[in-house]
Amino acid sequence: MSSVAAVACPRCQNSLPGALCNTGAPVSCPACESTIMLTVFPALFKPAGPGAAAEAILEEGVSSCFYHEQKKAVAPCSACGRFLCALCDLDFNGRHLCPACLQTGKKKGQIQELENRRTIYDSAALSAALLPLLVWPVTLFTAPLAIFLAIRSFFCPSSVVPRTRIRAWVALVFGLLEVGGWAVAFIVMARGA
């Protein structure tokens, strides 16, 4: 059985031999002689194995799959309790889930491993610190919010894409400056009254 997929040269699109992959150094394409560096997952070169087939029910008194009544159940769903065949059983971090529960858990955010979105507190803090400067009285409320969000960003997961904490630090500085500005303004107003 041949490899599952062929690696193509990005310039000429000719297939490249597997020996050129994962060498750790730039190599030349045999067809167009362009210099490339190939790093691929080793599983790319392994033949695809057969999937787990669901067994048909051959004897009386054996539970059937909720979704395929002619197939033998191998596990109950950890969320809803429905019996599942080998085809429907989704082993997810040691839990057996049916396709419906996995989809519902993803939509409702009940399965943390399937995180759909993440609040990026450092960007929210920077927005709360800088955008209200256009209408400065609003900073009386948004500056403490920016400080809170900036501090929270240090304790919450950041974006899935690696990034620095510079936004949080800038938001923290601007938020503190705005709060300090309001404190000075209140002191000046109190002395003038």
Backbone as JSON Lines, residues from 0, in Angstrom:
{"i":0,"aa":"M","n":[0.85,-1.18,0.0],"ca":[0.0,0.0,0.0],"c":[0.89,1.23,0.0]}
{"i":1,"aa":"S","n":[0.6,2.22,-0.83],"ca":[1.43,3.42,-0.91],"c":[1.03,4.41,0.17]}
{"i":2,"aa":"S","n":[1.79,5.51,0.2],"ca":[1.52,6.52,1.22],"c":[0.17,7.15,1.0]}
{"i":3,"aa":"V","n":[-0.39,7.69,2.05],"ca":[-1.72,8.28,1.99],"c":[-1.73,9.51,1.1]}
{"i":4,"aa":"A","n":[-0.71,10.34,1.21],"ca":[-0.66,11.56,0.43],"c":[0.76,11.76,-0.07]}
{"i":5,"aa":"A","n":[0.88,12.42,-1.21],"ca":[2.19,12.74,-1.75],"c":[2.5,14.19,-1.39]}
{"i":6,"aa":"V","n":[3.76,14.45,-1.11],"ca":[4.2,15.81,-0.83],"c":[4.6,16.43,-2.15]}
{"i":7,"aa":"A","n":[4.05,17.61,-2.44],"ca":[4.33,18.28,-3.7],"c":[5.25,19.47,-3.48]}
{"i":8,"aa":"C","n":[6.09,19.72,-4.45],"ca":[6.96,20.9,-4.42],"c":[6.08,22.14,-4.5]}
{"i":9,"aa":"P","n":[6.28,23.13,-3.65],"ca":[5.42,24.31,-3.7],"c":[5.6,25.13,-4.97]}
{"i":10,"aa":"R","n":[6.72,24.96,-5.66],"ca":[6.96,25.75,-6.87],"c":[6.45,25.04,-8.13]}
{"i":11,"aa":"C","n":[6.89,23.79,-8.34],"ca":[6.54,23.09,-9.59],"c":[5.41,22.06,-9.43]}
{"i":12,"aa":"Q","n":[4.98,21.78,-8.2],"ca":[3.9,20.84,-7.89],"c":[4.22,19.4,-8.24]}
{"i":13,"aa":"N","n":[5.48,19.05,-8.51],"ca":[5.86,17.65,-8.75],"c":[5.97,16.94,-7.42]}
{"i":14,"aa":"S","n":[5.68,15.63,-7.43],"ca":[5.78,14.84,-6.2],"c":[7.23,14.73,-5.77]}
{"i":15,"aa":"L","n":[7.44,14.81,-4.47],"ca":[8.78,14.74,-3.89],"c":[8.94,13.41,-3.17]}
{"i":16,"aa":"P","n":[10.12,12.82,-3.24],"ca":[10.33,11.56,-2.52],"c":[10.35,11.79,-1.01]}
{"i":17,"aa":"G","n":[9.91,10.79,-0.26],"ca":[9.84,10.9,1.19],"c":[11.19,11.1,1.84]}
{"i":18,"aa":"A","n":[12.28,10.71,1.16],"ca":[13.62,10.86,1.73],"c":[14.0,12.33,1.9]}
{"i":19,"aa":"L","n":[13.36,13.23,1.19],"ca":[13.67,14.66,1.3],"c":[12.95,15.31,2.48]}
{"i":20,"aa":"C","n":[12.01,14.59,3.08],"ca":[11.21,15.15,4.17],"c":[11.91,14.96,5.51]}
{"i":21,"aa":"N","n":[11.7,15.92,6.39],"ca":[12.16,15.88,7.78],"c":[13.67,15.68,7.92]}
{"i":22,"aa":"T","n":[14.45,16.26,7.0],"ca":[15.9,16.15,7.1],"c":[16.47,17.2,8.05]}
{"i":23,"aa":"G","n":[15.72,18.26,8.3],"ca":[16.19,19.32,9.18],"c":[17.05,20.35,8.46]}
{"i":24,"aa":"A","n":[17.25,20.17,7.17],"ca":[18.06,21.1,6.39],"c":[17.36,21.37,5.05]}
{"i":25,"aa":"P","n":[17.64,22.5,4.43],"ca":[17.06,22.76,3.1],"c":[17.55,21.73,2.08]}
{"i":26,"aa":"V","n":[16.66,21.35,1.16],"ca":[16.99,20.39,0.1],"c":[16.56,20.98,-1.23]}
{"i":27,"aa":"S","n":[17.02,20.38,-2.31],"ca":[16.66,20.85,-3.65],"c":[15.61,19.92,-4.24]}
{"i":28,"aa":"C","n":[14.63,20.51,-4.91],"ca":[13.61,19.74,-5.61],"c":[14.27,19.06,-6.81]}
{"i":29,"aa":"P","n":[14.07,17.75,-7.01],"ca":[14.69,17.07,-8.15],"c":[14.2,17.59,-9.51]}
{"i":30,"aa":"A","n":[13.0,18.14,-9.57],"ca":[12.45,18.58,-10.85],"c":[12.86,20.02,-11.19]}
{"i":31,"aa":"C","n":[12.62,20.96,-10.27],"ca":[12.87,22.37,-10.59],"c":[14.11,22.94,-9.87]}
{"i":32,"aa":"E","n":[14.72,22.14,-9.02],"ca":[15.92,22.49,-8.28],"c":[15.77,23.71,-7.37]}
{"i":33,"aa":"S","n":[14.53,24.04,-6.98],"ca":[14.33,25.12,-6.01],"c":[14.66,24.61,-4.63]}
{"i":34,"aa":"T","n":[15.17,25.49,-3.78],"ca":[15.56,25.11,-2.43],"c":[14.33,25.16,-1.54]}
{"i":35,"aa":"I","n":[14.05,24.06,-0.86],"ca":[12.88,23.97,0.02],"c":[13.27,23.22,1.28]}
{"i":36,"aa":"M","n":[12.45,23.39,2.3],"ca":[12.64,22.62,3.53],"c":[11.32,21.94,3.84]}
{"i":37,"aa":"L","n":[11.32,20.63,3.89],"ca":[10.1,19.86,4.08],"c":[10.05,19.3,5.49]}
{"i":38,"aa":"T","n":[8.99,19.66,6.21],"ca":[8.73,19.09,7.52],"c":[7.28,18.62,7.51]}
{"i":39,"aa":"V","n":[7.09,17.31,7.61],"ca":[5.74,16.75,7.58],"c":[5.57,15.79,8.75]}
{"i":40,"aa":"F","n":[4.34,15.49,9.09],"ca":[4.06,14.51,10.12],"c":[4.44,13.13,9.6]}
{"i":41,"aa":"P","n":[5.13,12.32,10.39],"ca":[5.5,10.97,9.93],"c":[4.3,10.11,9.56]}
{"i":42,"aa":"A","n":[3.14,10.38,10.14],"ca":[1.95,9.59,9.83],"c":[1.53,9.73,8.37]}
{"i":43,"aa":"L","n":[2.04,10.76,7.69],"ca":[1.7,10.95,6.28],"c":[2.15,9.76,5.45]}
{"i":44,"aa":"F","n":[3.23,9.11,5.85],"ca":[3.79,8.02,5.07],"c":[3.32,6.65,5.52]}
{"i":45,"aa":"K","n":[2.5,6.59,6.56],"ca":[1.98,5.3,7.01],"c":[0.71,4.98,6.23]}
{"i":46,"aa":"P","n":[0.53,3.74,5.87],"ca":[-0.7,3.38,5.16],"c":[-1.92,3.53,6.06]}
{"i":47,"aa":"A","n":[-3.0,3.9,5.47],"ca":[-4.24,4.05,6.22],"c":[-4.75,2.67,6.62]}
{"i":48,"aa":"G","n":[-5.05,2.52,7.9],"ca":[-5.57,1.25,8.39],"c":[-7.08,1.22,8.27]}
{"i":49,"aa":"P","n":[-7.63,0.05,8.38],"ca":[-9.09,-0.04,8.3],"c":[-9.72,0.57,9.55]}
{"i":50,"aa":"G","n":[-10.86,1.21,9.37],"ca":[-11.59,1.77,10.5],"c":[-12.31,0.67,11.27]}
{"i":51,"aa":"A","n":[-12.76,0.99,12.44],"ca":[-13.49,0.01,13.24],"c":[-14.9,-0.14,12.68]}
{"i":52,"aa":"A","n":[-15.23,-1.32,12.28],"ca":[-16.56,-1.58,11.75],"c":[-17.48,-2.0,12.88]}
{"i":53,"aa":"A","n":[-18.7,-1.57,12.78],"ca":[-19.69,-1.96,13.78],"c":[-20.14,-3.4,13.5]}
{"i":54,"aa":"E","n":[-20.24,-4.18,14.56],"ca":[-20.64,-5.58,14.41],"c":[-22.15,-5.68,14.28]}
{"i":55,"aa":"A","n":[-22.58,-6.57,13.42],"ca":[-24.01,-6.84,13.29],"c":[-24.48,-7.69,14.47]}
{"i":56,"aa":"I","n":[-25.74,-7.54,14.84],"ca":[-26.3,-8.35,15.93],"c":[-26.62,-9.73,15.39]}
{"i":57,"aa":"L","n":[-25.99,-10.73,16.0],"ca":[-26.17,-12.1,15.54],"c":[-26.9,-12.97,16.54]}
{"i":58,"aa":"E","n":[-27.1,-12.49,17.75],"ca":[-27.73,-13.31,18.78],"c":[-28.83,-12.52,19.5]}
{"i":59,"aa":"E","n":[-29.71,-13.24,20.09],"ca":[-30.85,-12.67,20.81],"c":[-30.38,-12.05,22.13]}
{"i":60,"aa":"G","n":[-30.97,-10.96,22.56],"ca":[-30.7,-10.36,23.86],"c":[-29.5,-9.43,23.9]}
{"i":61,"aa":"V","n":[-28.93,-9.1,22.76],"ca":[-27.79,-8.18,22.7],"c":[-28.33,-6.79,22.41]}
{"i":62,"aa":"S","n":[-27.81,-5.8,23.12],"ca":[-28.27,-4.42,22.91],"c":[-27.83,-3.91,21.56]}
{"i":63,"aa":"S","n":[-28.7,-3.09,20.99],"ca":[-28.37,-2.51,19.68],"c":[-28.04,-1.02,19.84]}
{"i":64,"aa":"C","n":[-27.4,-0.51,18.83],"ca":[-27.04,0.9,18.8],"c":[-28.3,1.75,18.66]}
{"i":65,"aa":"F","n":[-28.33,2.89,19.33],"ca":[-29.47,3.79,19.24],"c":[-29.64,4.3,17.81]}
{"i":66,"aa":"Y","n":[-28.54,4.55,17.13],"ca":[-28.59,5.12,15.78],"c":[-28.63,4.07,14.69]}
{"i":67,"aa":"H","n":[-28.1,2.88,14.96],"ca":[-28.09,1.79,13.98],"c":[-28.65,0.54,14.66]}
{"i":68,"aa":"E","n":[-29.93,0.28,14.48],"ca":[-30.57,-0.79,15.23],"c":[-30.1,-2.18,14.85]}
{"i":69,"aa":"Q","n":[-29.4,-2.32,13.74],"ca":[-28.89,-3.64,13.34],"c":[-27.46,-3.88,13.81]}
{"i":70,"aa":"K","n":[-26.87,-2.89,14.5],"ca":[-25.48,-3.0,14.94],"c":[-25.4,-3.21,16.45]}
{"i":71,"aa":"K","n":[-24.43,-3.99,16.88],"ca":[-24.24,-4.34,18.28],"c":[-23.7,-3.13,19.06]}
{"i":72,"aa":"A","n":[-24.28,-2.86,20.22],"ca":[-23.82,-1.77,21.08],"c":[-22.55,-2.19,21.81]}
{"i":73,"aa":"V","n":[-21.59,-1.25,21.89],"ca":[-20.33,-1.56,22.58],"c":[-20.13,-0.69,23.81]}
{"i":74,"aa":"A","n":[-20.84,0.46,23.9],"ca":[-20.67,1.35,25.05],"c":[-21.87,2.29,25.15]}
{"i":75,"aa":"P","n":[-22.2,2.7,26.37],"ca":[-23.24,3.72,26.51],"c":[-22.62,5.12,26.43]}
{"i":76,"aa":"C","n":[-23.39,6.08,25.96],"ca":[-22.93,7.47,25.91],"c":[-22.81,7.98,27.35]}
{"i":77,"aa":"S","n":[-21.7,8.62,27.67],"ca":[-21.47,9.13,29.02],"c":[-22.4,10.28,29.37]}
{"i":78,"aa":"A","n":[-22.94,10.96,28.36],"ca":[-23.8,12.12,28.61],"c":[-25.28,11.74,28.66]}
{"i":79,"aa":"C","n":[-25.76,11.0,27.65],"ca":[-27.2,10.73,27.58],"c":[-27.57,9.28,27.9]}
{"i":80,"aa":"G","n":[-26.6,8.35,27.88],"ca":[-26.86,6.96,28.21],"c":[-27.3,6.1,27.04]}
{"i":81,"aa":"R","n":[-27.39,6.65,25.84],"ca":[-27.77,5.85,24.68],"c":[-26.68,4.83,24.38]}
{"i":82,"aa":"F","n":[-27.12,3.64,23.93],"ca":[-26.17,2.6,23.55],"c":[-25.6,2.94,22.18]}
{"i":83,"aa":"L","n":[-24.3,2.73,22.02],"ca":[-23.61,3.11,20.79],"c":[-22.84,1.93,20.21]}
{"i":84,"aa":"C","n":[-22.84,1.82,18.9],"ca":[-22.03,0.81,18.22],"c":[-20.61,1.38,18.06]}
{"i":85,"aa":"A","n":[-19.7,0.57,17.53],"ca":[-18.31,1.0,17.36],"c":[-18.21,2.18,16.41]}
{"i":86,"aa":"L","n":[-19.12,2.29,15.48],"ca":[-19.11,3.4,14.53],"c":[-19.53,4.71,15.19]}
{"i":87,"aa":"C","n":[-20.48,4.68,16.09],"ca":[-21.01,5.89,16.73],"c":[-20.28,6.29,18.0]}
{"i":88,"aa":"D","n":[-19.55,5.35,18.59],"ca":[-18.85,5.62,19.84],"c":[-17.67,6.55,19.59]}
{"i":89,"aa":"L","n":[-17.73,7.75,20.14],"ca":[-16.65,8.73,20.02],"c":[-15.92,8.78,21.36]}
{"i":90,"aa":"D","n":[-14.74,8.18,21.39],"ca":[-13.94,8.17,22.62],"c":[-13.27,9.53,22.73]}
{"i":91,"aa":"F","n":[-13.7,10.3,23.72],"ca":[-13.22,11.68,23.86],"c":[-12.63,11.85,25.25]}
{"i":92,"aa":"N","n":[-11.31,11.77,25.34],"ca":[-10.61,11.88,26.62],"c":[-11.13,10.9,27.66]}
{"i":93,"aa":"G","n":[-11.36,9.67,27.24],"ca":[-11.81,8.63,28.15],"c":[-13.32,8.59,28.33]}
{"i":94,"aa":"R","n":[-14.03,9.54,27.8],"ca":[-15.5,9.54,27.86],"c":[-16.04,9.03,26.54]}
{"i":95,"aa":"H","n":[-17.11,8.27,26.59],"ca":[-17.77,7.77,25.38],"c":[-18.96,8.69,25.11]}
{"i":96,"aa":"L","n":[-18.94,9.34,23.96],"ca":[-20.02,10.27,23.61],"c":[-20.62,9.87,22.27]}
{"i":97,"aa":"C","n":[-21.92,10.12,22.15],"ca":[-22.59,9.91,20.87],"c":[-22.4,11.2,20.04]}
{"i":98,"aa":"P","n":[-22.59,11.13,18.74],"ca":[-22.41,12.32,17.9],"c":[-23.32,13.49,18.32]}
{"i":99,"aa":"A","n":[-24.53,13.2,18.75],"ca":[-25.45,14.27,19.15],"c":[-24.97,14.99,20.41]}
{"i":100,"aa":"C","n":[-24.49,14.25,21.39],"ca":[-24.0,14.86,22.63],"c":[-22.71,15.64,22.4]}
{"i":101,"aa":"L","n":[-21.87,15.14,21.51],"ca":[-20.65,15.88,21.19],"c":[-20.99,17.19,20.52]}
{"i":102,"aa":"Q","n":[-21.93,17.16,19.6],"ca":[-22.34,18.39,18.9],"c":[-23.02,19.35,19.86]}
{"i":103,"aa":"T","n":[-23.89,18.86,20.72],"ca":[-24.57,19.71,21.7],"c":[-23.57,20.3,22.69]}
{"i":104,"aa":"G","n":[-22.64,19.49,23.15],"ca":[-21.61,19.98,24.06],"c":[-20.75,21.04,23.44]}
{"i":105,"aa":"K","n":[-20.48,20.91,22.15],"ca":[-19.69,21.91,21.44],"c":[-20.47,23.22,21.32]}
{"i":106,"aa":"K","n":[-21.74,23.14,20.94],"ca":[-22.56,24.35,20.76],"c":[-22.78,25.09,22.07]}
{"i":107,"aa":"K","n":[-23.03,24.34,23.13],"ca":[-23.33,24.96,24.42],"c":[-22.08,25.27,25.23]}
{"i":108,"aa":"G","n":[-20.92,24.87,24.75],"ca":[-19.67,25.12,25.46],"c":[-19.51,24.28,26.71]}
{"i":109,"aa":"Q","n":[-20.17,23.13,26.77],"ca":[-20.1,22.26,27.94],"c":[-18.85,21.39,27.95]}
{"i":110,"aa":"I","n":[-18.22,21.22,26.82],"ca":[-17.01,20.41,26.74],"c":[-15.85,21.38,26.57]}
{"i":111,"aa":"Q","n":[-15.08,21.57,27.63],"ca":[-14.01,22.57,27.63],"c":[-12.94,22.26,26.59]}
{"i":112,"aa":"E","n":[-12.71,20.99,26.28],"ca":[-11.69,20.64,25.3],"c":[-12.06,21.09,23.9]}
{"i":113,"aa":"L","n":[-13.34,21.35,23.65],"ca":[-13.81,21.81,22.34],"c":[-14.1,23.3,22.38]}
{"i":114,"aa":"E","n":[-13.22,24.05,22.92],"ca":[-13.43,25.49,23.09],"c":[-13.59,26.16,21.72]}
{"i":115,"aa":"N","n":[-14.73,26.8,21.51],"ca":[-15.02,27.46,20.23],"c":[-14.43,28.85,20.15]}
{"i":116,"aa":"R","n":[-14.46,29.56,21.24],"ca":[-13.98,30.93,21.24],"c":[-13.37,31.22,22.6]}
{"i":117,"aa":"R","n":[-12.6,32.26,22.64],"ca":[-11.92,32.62,23.86],"c":[-11.92,34.14,23.96]}
{"i":118,"aa":"T","n":[-12.27,34.66,25.13],"ca":[-12.22,36.09,25.34],"c":[-10.77,36.5,25.49]}
{"i":119,"aa":"I","n":[-10.37,37.47,24.71],"ca":[-9.01,37.96,24.76],"c":[-9.04,39.23,25.59]}
{"i":120,"aa":"Y","n":[-8.77,39.08,26.88],"ca":[-8.94,40.17,27.83],"c":[-7.97,41.32,27.59]}
{"i":121,"aa":"D","n":[-6.77,41.04,27.07],"ca":[-5.84,42.14,26.88],"c":[-6.33,43.09,25.79]}
{"i":122,"aa":"S","n":[-6.94,42.57,24.74],"ca":[-7.49,43.44,23.69],"c":[-8.71,44.2,24.2]}
{"i":123,"aa":"A","n":[-9.54,43.53,25.01],"ca":[-10.7,44.2,25.58],"c":[-10.26,45.31,26.53]}
{"i":124,"aa":"A","n":[-9.2,45.05,27.31],"ca":[-8.69,46.06,28.23],"c":[-8.14,47.26,27.47]}
{"i":125,"aa":"L","n":[-7.42,47.01,26.4],"ca":[-6.87,48.11,25.61],"c":[-7.98,48.94,24.97]}
{"i":126,"aa":"S","n":[-9.0,48.29,24.49],"ca":[-10.15,49.02,23.93],"c":[-10.86,49.84,24.99]}
{"i":127,"aa":"A","n":[-11.02,49.25,26.19],"ca":[-11.69,49.98,27.28],"c":[-10.86,51.16,27.76]}
{"i":128,"aa":"A","n":[-9.55,51.1,27.58],"ca":[-8.69,52.2,28.02],"c":[-8.57,53.3,26.98]}
{"i":129,"aa":"L","n":[-8.52,52.95,25.7],"ca":[-8.23,53.95,24.67],"c":[-9.45,54.52,23.96]}
{"i":130,"aa":"L","n":[-10.43,53.7,23.64],"ca":[-11.58,54.19,22.89],"c":[-12.37,55.28,23.63]}
{"i":131,"aa":"P","n":[-12.57,55.18,24.94],"ca":[-13.32,56.24,25.63],"c":[-12.59,57.58,25.7]}
{"i":132,"aa":"L","n":[-11.32,57.62,25.34],"ca":[-10.62,58.9,25.34],"c":[-11.25,59.88,24.35]}
{"i":133,"aa":"L","n":[-11.96,59.35,23.37],"ca":[-12.66,60.22,22.43],"c":[-13.79,60.98,23.11]}
{"i":134,"aa":"V","n":[-14.4,60.4,24.09],"ca":[-15.44,61.04,24.9],"c":[-14.95,60.92,26.35]}
{"i":135,"aa":"W","n":[-14.12,61.85,26.77],"ca":[-13.37,61.7,28.02],"c":[-14.2,61.5,29.28]}
{"i":136,"aa":"P","n":[-15.43,62.01,29.43],"ca":[-16.14,61.73,30.69],"c":[-16.42,60.24,30.91]}
{"i":137,"aa":"V","n":[-16.48,59.49,29.83],"ca":[-16.76,58.06,29.94],"c":[-15.59,57.33,30.63]}
{"i":138,"aa":"T","n":[-14.41,57.91,30.58],"ca":[-13.24,57.26,31.18],"c":[-13.38,57.1,32.69]}
{"i":139,"aa":"L","n":[-14.27,57.85,33.3],"ca":[-14.51,57.69,34.73],"c":[-14.97,56.26,35.04]}
{"i":140,"aa":"F","n":[-15.68,55.65,34.1],"ca":[-16.19,54.29,34.28],"c":[-15.32,53.24,33.58]}
{"i":141,"aa":"T","n":[-14.77,53.61,32.43],"ca":[-14.03,52.61,31.65],"c":[-12.59,52.41,32.13]}
{"i":142,"aa":"A","n":[-12.01,53.4,32.79],"ca":[-10.63,53.24,33.28],"c":[-10.54,52.11,34.32]}
{"i":143,"aa":"P","n":[-11.43,52.07,35.33],"ca":[-11.37,50.92,36.25],"c":[-11.66,49.59,35.55]}
{"i":144,"aa":"L","n":[-12.55,49.63,34.55],"ca":[-12.83,48.41,33.78],"c":[-11.59,47.96,33.03]}
{"i":145,"aa":"A","n":[-10.86,48.9,32.43],"ca":[-9.64,48.56,31.7],"c":[-8.6,47.97,32.64]}
{"i":146,"aa":"I","n":[-8.48,48.52,33.84],"ca":[-7.52,48.0,34.82],"c":[-7.91,46.57,35.21]}
{"i":147,"aa":"F","n":[-9.21,46.36,35.47],"ca":[-9.7,45.03,35.84],"c":[-9.43,44.02,34.72]}
{"i":148,"aa":"L","n":[-9.76,44.38,33.47],"ca":[-9.56,43.46,32.35],"c":[-8.08,43.18,32.11]}
{"i":149,"aa":"A","n":[-7.24,44.2,32.28],"ca":[-5.8,44.0,32.08],"c":[-5.25,43.03,33.12]}
{"i":150,"aa":"I","n":[-5.65,43.21,34.37],"ca":[-5.19,42.3,35.42],"c":[-5.73,40.9,35.19]}
{"i":151,"aa":"R","n":[-6.99,40.8,34.78],"ca":[-7.59,39.49,34.51],"c":[-6.88,38.77,33.38]}
{"i":152,"aa":"S","n":[-6.4,39.54,32.39],"ca":[-5.73,38.91,31.24],"c":[-4.46,38.18,31.66]}
{"i":153,"aa":"F","n":[-3.85,38.58,32.78],"ca":[-2.65,37.89,33.24],"c":[-2.96,36.52,33.83]}
{"i":154,"aa":"F","n":[-4.21,36.29,34.23],"ca":[-4.58,35.04,34.89],"c":[-5.45,34.13,34.02]}
{"i":155,"aa":"C","n":[-5.89,34.62,32.86],"ca":[-6.73,33.83,31.96],"c":[-5.91,33.4,30.76]}
{"i":156,"aa":"P","n":[-6.32,32.33,30.08],"ca":[-5.6,31.91,28.88],"c":[-5.67,32.99,27.82]}
{"i":157,"aa":"S","n":[-4.59,33.16,27.11],"ca":[-4.53,34.16,26.05],"c":[-5.11,33.55,24.78]}
{"i":158,"aa":"S","n":[-4.84,34.18,23.69],"ca":[-5.3,33.7,22.4],"c":[-4.66,32.35,22.1]}
{"i":159,"aa":"V","n":[-5.27,31.6,21.21],"ca":[-4.71,30.33,20.78],"c":[-3.4,30.61,20.02]}
{"i":160,"aa":"V","n":[-3.36,31.74,19.35],"ca":[-2.16,32.17,18.64],"c":[-1.24,32.85,19.66]}
{"i":161,"aa":"P","n":[0.03,32.46,19.73],"ca":[0.93,33.07,20.71],"c":[1.06,34.57,20.49]}
{"i":162,"aa":"R","n":[0.99,35.34,21.57],"ca":[1.14,36.79,21.5],"c":[1.68,37.3,22.82]}
{"i":163,"aa":"T","n":[2.21,38.49,22.79],"ca":[2.79,39.07,24.0],"c":[1.71,39.72,24.84]}
{"i":164,"aa":"R","n":[2.07,40.13,26.03],"ca":[1.13,40.79,26.94],"c":[1.23,42.32,26.84]}
{"i":165,"aa":"I","n":[1.78,42.83,25.77],"ca":[1.98,44.28,25.64],"c":[0.65,45.03,25.68]}
{"i":166,"aa":"R","n":[-0.41,44.48,25.09],"ca":[-1.72,45.14,25.12],"c":[-2.21,45.31,26.55]}
{"i":167,"aa":"A","n":[-2.03,44.27,27.35],"ca":[-2.47,44.34,28.74],"c":[-1.67,45.39,29.5]}
{"i":168,"aa":"W","n":[-0.37,45.44,29.28],"ca":[0.46,46.43,29.97],"c":[0.11,47.86,29.55]}
{"i":169,"aa":"V","n":[-0.11,48.08,28.24],"ca":[-0.5,49.42,27.76],"c":[-1.85,49.8,28.34]}
{"i":170,"aa":"A","n":[-2.79,48.88,28.35],"ca":[-4.12,49.16,28.92],"c":[-4.02,49.47,30.4]}
{"i":171,"aa":"L","n":[-3.18,48.74,31.12],"ca":[-3.0,48.97,32.55],"c":[-2.42,50.36,32.8]}
{"i":172,"aa":"V","n":[-1.42,50.74,32.02],"ca":[-0.81,52.07,32.18],"c":[-1.82,53.16,31.86]}
{"i":173,"aa":"F","n":[-2.53,53.05,30.74],"ca":[-3.52,54.07,30.39],"c":[-4.66,54.12,31.4]}
{"i":174,"aa":"G","n":[-5.11,52.95,31.86],"ca":[-6.17,52.93,32.87],"c":[-5.74,53.62,34.15]}
{"i":175,"aa":"L","n":[-4.51,53.33,34.6],"ca":[-3.99,53.99,35.81],"c":[-3.82,55.49,35.6]}
{"i":176,"aa":"L","n":[-3.37,55.9,34.42],"ca":[-3.24,57.33,34.13],"c":[-4.61,58.02,34.14]}
{"i":177,"aa":"E","n":[-5.61,57.36,33.58],"ca":[-6.95,57.94,33.56],"c":[-7.52,58.05,34.97]}
{"i":178,"aa":"V","n":[-7.34,56.99,35.77],"ca":[-7.82,57.05,37.16],"c":[-7.06,58.14,37.92]}
{"i":179,"aa":"G","n":[-5.75,58.23,37.69],"ca":[-4.96,59.29,38.33],"c":[-5.41,60.67,37.89]}
{"i":180,"aa":"G","n":[-5.73,60.81,36.61],"ca":[-6.23,62.09,36.1],"c":[-7.55,62.48,36.76]}
{"i":181,"aa":"W","n":[-8.43,61.51,36.91],"ca":[-9.7,61.8,37.58],"c":[-9.48,62.14,39.06]}
{"i":182,"aa":"A","n":[-8.53,61.45,39.7],"ca":[-8.24,61.75,41.1],"c":[-7.72,63.18,41.25]}
{"i":183,"aa":"V","n":[-6.82,63.59,40.37],"ca":[-6.3,64.96,40.4],"c":[-7.43,65.95,40.13]}
{"i":184,"aa":"A","n":[-8.27,65.66,39.18],"ca":[-9.39,66.55,38.85],"c":[-10.33,66.71,40.05]}
{"i":185,"aa":"F","n":[-10.63,65.62,40.75],"ca":[-11.51,65.71,41.93],"c":[-10.84,66.5,43.05]}
{"i":186,"aa":"I","n":[-9.53,66.32,43.23],"ca":[-8.81,67.07,44.27],"c":[-8.82,68.55,43.96]}
{"i":187,"aa":"V","n":[-8.57,68.89,42.7],"ca":[-8.59,70.31,42.29],"c":[-9.97,70.9,42.46]}
{"i":188,"aa":"M","n":[-11.0,70.16,42.11],"ca":[-12.37,70.67,42.25],"c":[-12.74,70.82,43.72]}
{"i":189,"aa":"A","n":[-12.26,69.88,44.57],"ca":[-12.56,69.95,46.0],"c":[-11.87,71.17,46.65]}
{"i":190,"aa":"R","n":[-10.66,71.49,46.23],"ca":[-9.95,72.64,46.78],"c":[-10.54,73.95,46.27]}
{"i":191,"aa":"G","n":[-11.05,73.94,45.06],"ca":[-11.64,75.15,44.5],"c":[-13.02,75.46,45.05]}
{"i":192,"aa":"A","n":[-13.67,74.5,45.66],"ca":[-15.03,74.71,46.16],"c":[-15.08,75.31,47.51]}
